Amino acid sequence: MIKTFLPTYLRTAAESSEELLTVAEACAELRVSKGTLYQYIHSRQLASIKLRSRRLISRSAIRALVEKLTIEATT
């Protein structure tokens, strides 16, 4: 068994295949600027968590935003 040194809150997320991305990684994933990403976060369209000074975004939150924007674009 591989011993992991991740904190419990990150370990449970990783074990459930829920990957947390940094702001830079989320920007790259969505292909948007940092400012646009923060607009989505502050308008509560994109869920995120803050750990000390780090803002992290889950892949499922990114998928939810893309689905929401896709639905809005088709209506």
C-alpha positions, 0 to 999 in steps of 0.5 A, spaced: 500 500 500 502 506 498 502 511 504 499 518 502 501 524 505 495 528 503 491 532 508 484 528 509 480 533 505 484 532 499 485 525 500 477 523 500 477 528 494 482 524 490 480 517 492 473 519 490 476 521 483 474 528 484 480 532 482 481 539 485 484 544 480 488 550 482 486 557 478 491 556 473 489 549 471 482 551 471 483 557 466 487 552 462 481 547 462 476 552 460 481 556 456 479 563 459 483 568 463 484 569 470 479 575 470 473 571 467 474 565 471 474 569 477 467 573 474 464 566 474 466 564 481 464 571 484 457 570 480 456 564 483 456 560 477 462 556 478 463 553 485 470 553 488 473 552 495 478 556 499 484 553 503 488 558 506 490 563 501 489 557 495 482 557 491 481 550 488 476 548 483 473 541 482 473 538 475 465 537 477 464 544 478 467 545 471 463 540 468 457 543 471 459 550 468 460 548 461 453 544 461 450 550 464 453 555 459 451 550 453 444 550 455 444 557 455 447 558 449 442 553 445 436 556 448 
